[in-house]
Amino acid sequence: MGNESINWDKLGFDYIKTDKRFIQTWKNGEWQAGTLTEDNVLHISEGSTALHYGQQCFEGLKAYRCKDGSINLFRPDQNAARMQRSCGRLLMPQVPTEAFIDACKQVVRANERFIPPYGSGGALYLRPFVIGTGDNIGVRTAPEFIFSVFAIPVGAYFKGGLVPHNFQISGYDRAAPHGTGAAKVGGNYAASLLPGSEAKKAGFADSIYLDPATHSKIEEVGSANFFGITRDNKFITPKSPSVLPGITRMSLIELAKTRLGLEVVEGEVFIDQLDIFQEAGACGTAAVISPIGGIEYQGKLHVFYSETEVGPITQKLYKELTGVQSGDVEAPEGWIVKV
Ligand SMILES: *Cc1c(COP(=O)(O)O)cnc(C)c1O
C-alpha cells in the first residue's frame, strides 16, 4: 500500500498492515537478537500460555510528526517501566527500558511514511506486547516468549474538536482488589468486553467501573482513567491498587499542577458525591482526553458541565498536553524522546 491511498483526514483506529514490525524471542533463559520483519503473522505453539491462560501484556504509545519535521515519542520510558511491572506480575521476562525504546524507534523509522503529517491530529500508534509461547499445557509460566512492536497510523480521536459523551456505571467489576487491575494485561480487557457492549447497546459511550471492594467509588472509565475538576478548582483522580496507572493521567496531574496551577488530589471519587465536580473526563493515550457529559447511575443521569459542550479547564488541559506531545508547547524535562 502506498501513501497515496491513505486519507489522513479519514483515519480512525483500525488495524492497517504497515511495512515493518520488531520481533524478539526469549528462549533458553534469555532474550535472543531482535529483528525487523515484514511478516505480520505469528506462528506459535498451540500450547502457548498466551492462548489459554492469558499470559500476555501490552502497551500503547504514539509517535508524533512535529512542525520542524522531527518525530516525537511521548514518555516511552514510562511505557517501558509499566510493561516491566506487567511482566513481573504475570511471571514473564522483562524487556530493559533501553531495548524497549530502541525497538520503538526502529519501528517508527521503518514505517516513517505512515506517520500522519503535522497538524492532521493523527499519530503513529505503537503497540508493544509480550506473550508466553512454546509447547505447554499445565498452568505454569511459558518456556518461551515473544516481544514485538508494531505500528499503525491513527487519526485524531475527535475530528473538529472535543465532544462530550455519556457513560453508564457498570454492574460488573473489571478487576479484583488485589488482582491484575494495575497491570496492562489482556485478561482485564476480556472481562470488559461484555460490560462495554451492554453500555453501548444502551446508548452510552462505554461503562464506568466502581471499586470492586465497596462499589461506592469510581475507578476506571472503560479502558481509560477518570478525572474530575471540583467546583473549587481541584483536579481529582481515583487512587486505588486496581486502577491502571495511566501515563496520560500521570502527565495531566503534572500539567494541572505546574501549568494550570490547580491543586491535585489522588483520592476517592464517591459515586454519590458527583455534585462536587464542575467538569469530568476520561484520559488515555488513544483520545488523550474524552470529556464526560454525564454519568448514568441507578437510572439517573448526572450531568457535569454539559452534555454538548466541553468545560474550559478540560479544554486547557487538552491543549497543553497535545501541544507538548506534538512539540508546539515546551515539554517538561525528559518527556520527549526524539526518534
Ligand atoms: C492503558 C489504559 C489506560 C490509559 O493509560 P495511558 O498510559 O494513559 O494510555 C487506562 N486504563 C486502562 C484500563 C488501560 O488499560
The ligand as an ORCA input file, in Angstrom:
! r2SCAN-3c Opt
* xyz 0 1
  C      -3.947      1.784     29.000
  C      -5.011      2.053     29.987
  C      -5.268      3.339     30.498
  C      -4.580      4.584     29.999
  O      -3.187      4.542     30.082
  P      -2.320      5.524     29.198
  O      -0.927      5.180     29.564
  O      -2.689      6.896     29.584
  O      -2.654      5.244     27.780
  C      -6.244      3.490     31.485
  N      -6.952      2.441     31.927
  C      -6.748      1.187     31.455
  C      -7.559      0.072     31.992
  C      -5.769      0.966     30.478
  O      -5.579     -0.266     30.017
*
